[in-house]
């Protein structure tokens, strides 16, 4: 996969600058004996200081020339694990170029050998070692890792509840018969099939399987010149067919400027990023993935306090008999502008949102994520925006005790 080397240093450097390592006493550790591992993959594991009683597990797969530690330090998943109490597995490819095998016949069938076998061994080891919740196992990846995400969802639909694909190609698109790891036709977006054909390829990875299939979130930039944009539509065709859904979306919106999100029932969600290239992962995207997975619900941990905050939230309540109105002001106290945001908070028991303005509030009670409207996605450094909500209550009219902005803790003012 030599062509993917284009993004190597740029992607690693950009992501590392973007998020940096998570602030936590927990540390990334290497596991050397985790089960069947035909290609000698390396495994690193991040277990937060506090995890849920039966912690979910996320497999986070790196890009070509990357590594597990680079995926750990260059993305936001470990910090979100601190916040929500799940465990992250970071594998490292060991072949030349550090790309994962998504092309060999062995890789493209369940338990056929090659990298997918080692990856699923890591997941099973983690579930057993930490008493994880086998019904809440997820996979995500960038570039080569995105392609592997599609492969793992096809090979092991009984293992993964959902996956998120950042700049990938459909399962089976990179298949080769000559031992080559690179498929130029697929990379260039010229391998075009019907939804039925793509669906059949994914189903053929585990013949005879008739159980539930993983939900899928897809991300792709229209200016991707490494794994070109037509692959995005082919991925949509594949997974909608696997789920027995029409290829036409059931809803379309623009959660922020330049983003078009299409949804296909509640099984497939796709983000098209206008003018964005192959190096597409930006701050806040991991939070959307965690929300799609449902990992932001039911957590038992709190965000680690590193003594600093780049946001402040003022929350005032005007209540009456069984109702209330909350006015919320979000201030960007950092030195860089915020472009696209999600405010996280937990409503007191008995409060249920009936309407809101300035944001999309989901769900309506409990742990809520308020995502920006199209007109207020940007918060300049030192700037503020105001949003609000109306809710019913059963007696507790209090305010949430803590807030996060794009997963980072805010000061309550």
KADA-V27826 format. One record per residue. SS is DSSP state (H for helix, E for strand, - for the rest). NEAR is the number of other ideal C-beta (glycine too) atoms within 10 Angstrom. Layout:
BEGIN
SS|NEAR  SS|NEAR
END
This chain:
BEGIN
-|27  H|12  H|16  H|24  H|14  H|16  H|26  H|17  H|10  H|12  H|26  H|20  H|13  H|14  H|24  H|14  H|9  H|13  H|20  -|12  -|14  -|24  -|16  -|18  -|8  -|16  -|12  E|17  E|10  E|12  E|15  -|7  -|7  -|21  -|15  -|11  -|19  -|14  -|18  -|11  -|23  E|19  E|24  E|20  E|23  E|24  E|19  -|24  -|12  -|15  -|22  -|19  -|9  -|13  -|25  -|27  E|25  E|27  E|26  E|27  E|30  -|30  -|33  -|25  -|23  -|28  -|20  H|25  H|16  H|21  H|26  H|21  H|18  H|25  -|27  -|25  H|25  H|25  H|23  H|28  H|27  H|24  H|26  H|27  -|21  -|29  E|23  E|27  E|24  E|28  E|29  E|20  -|29  -|15  -|15  H|10  H|17  H|20  -|26  -|36  -|24  -|31  -|26  -|19  -|12  -|16  -|23  -|23  -|18  -|18  -|12  -|15  -|16  -|22  H|27  H|28  H|21  H|24  H|27  H|22  H|18  H|24  H|27  H|18  H|19  H|24  H|20  H|12  H|13  H|15  -|11  -|22  -|16  -|15  -|8  -|21  E|27  E|28  E|30  E|27  E|28  E|31  -|32  H|29  H|28  H|30  H|34  H|32  H|31  H|28  H|32  H|28  H|26  H|30  H|26  -|22  -|21  -|15  -|21  -|24  -|21  E|22  E|29  E|28  E|31  E|27  -|31  -|29  -|27  -|29  -|30  -|24  -|26  -|29  -|16  -|15  -|8  -|5  -|7  -|12  -|20  -|15  -|18  H|10  H|12  H|24  H|22  -|15  -|18  -|11  -|20  -|14  -|17  -|12  H|18  H|11  H|15  H|25  H|22  H|15  H|20  H|23  H|19  H|14  -|23  -|17  -|8  -|5  -|15  -|8  -|7  -|11  -|21  -|23  E|22  E|26  E|25  E|27  E|27  E|27  E|24  -|15  -|13  -|23  -|14  -|21  -|27  -|19  -|17  H|17  H|27  H|26  H|17  H|20  H|26  H|25  H|20  H|32  H|31  H|23  H|23  H|24  -|18  -|10  -|18  -|11  -|14  -|9  -|19  -|12  E|10  E|12  E|12  -|14  -|17  -|19  -|13  -|15  E|19  E|15  E|18  E|17  E|15  E|20  -|15  -|10  -|18  E|24  E|24  E|23  E|22  E|21  E|22  -|12  -|8  -|21  -|16  -|22  -|22  -|21  -|24  -|16  -|19  -|21  H|21  H|23  H|27  H|23  H|27  H|28  H|19  H|18  H|24  -|15  -|24  -|22  -|13  -|14  -|21  -|11  -|17  -|15  -|20  -|18  -|9  -|11  -|6  -|11  -|19  -|18  E|23  E|17  E|22  E|16  E|18  E|11  E|14  E|11  E|15  E|9  -|7  -|12  E|14  E|20  E|14  E|22  E|13  E|23  E|15  E|26  E|19  E|22  -|16  -|16  -|8  -|10  -|12  E|22  E|16  -|21  -|23  E|22  E|24  E|25  E|20  E|15  -|23  -|17  -|12  -|14  -|27  E|13  E|18  E|11  E|11  E|20  E|12  -|18  E|22  E|13  E|20  E|13  -|12  -|16  -|16  -|13  E|16  E|22  E|20  E|24  E|20  E|25  -|17  -|11  -|9  -|15  -|19  E|16  E|21  -|12  -|12  -|11  -|13  E|15  E|22  E|12  E|19  E|17  E|22  E|14  E|25  E|15  -|20  -|11  -|10  -|12  -|18  -|15  -|18  -|19  -|11  -|13  E|25  E|22  E|25  -|21  -|22  E|24  E|21  -|23  E|14  E|15  -|12
END
